[in-house]
Amino acid sequence: MLGYSYGDEMEQSDREIVKQVLGGEVESYGVLVERYHRQIFNLMYRFSHKDQDAADLTQDAFLRAYERLESYRMEHSFFSWLYSLASNLATDWSRRWTVRSNKQHLLASEKRDGPVPVEQEKLFESREELDLLQKALCHLSDATREILLLRYKEELSIREVAQAFSLSESGAKMRISRGLKDLRKILENNDGRQ
């Protein structure tokens, strides 16, 4: 194992699996699904905040990645490619959900003057969650907040985030991971207060 880092071994292994799948060994794709399921599920959960929606989105992401596997460029990290694809899927889903919720809210408010409809309550809940997230982001250091916003709001790749902060890609990933942990802690503490 001298001369190889764990990341290089993992990347090589991912590439070999992709080659096998593209060569007709379709069942090998399950190894990639198993390897990255947790990370993709966590990404989808951050967008949907519901287990079932996150599970559905995770399944869609792996299906989409499989369908587009020929477009994966072997010189790049498979996980970065998969994550970018999944992030785009989650962003699209989130936009559609927001538009759908807003339309339902408008229709419900036109039809009723009585109790608050369930759709409107969901809209308020999502706005409250967004407010909590924005407040939590303010508790992070400026650098951590900017890294997270560039990665998730501006949808920059890890490479682009790394370049923006003069970091290695692994350094950017580590900062993002730590920032997300800190953000989760802040959000958990806020949930306990309510």
Number of C-alpha atoms within 10 A of each C-alpha: 6 4 5 8 10 9 11 12 12 15 18 15 14 20 19 14 20 23 16 15 18 15 9 9 12 13 10 16 18 13 13 17 18 9 14 14 18 12 13 25 20 16 19 27 19 12 16 20 14 11 13 11 16 21 18 12 23 25 17 15 26 22 13 15 19 19 10 11 17 13 10 16 11 16 8 11 18 21 17 13 18 21 21 17 17 24 20 14 18 24 18 12 17 15 12 12 14 14 12 13 17 15 14 17 20 13 13 16 15 9 8 10 9 7 6 12 15 12 19 19 12 13 18 13 12 16 12 12 14 12 12 16 16 11 14 20 22 12 13 17 10 10 12 20 19 18 23 23 16 17 21 14 11 10 16 17 17 22 16 16 24 20 13 13 13 11 15 14 16 13 15 23 18 12 18 22 14 13 21 17 12 17 21 14 13 18 18 12 12 14 10 7 7 5
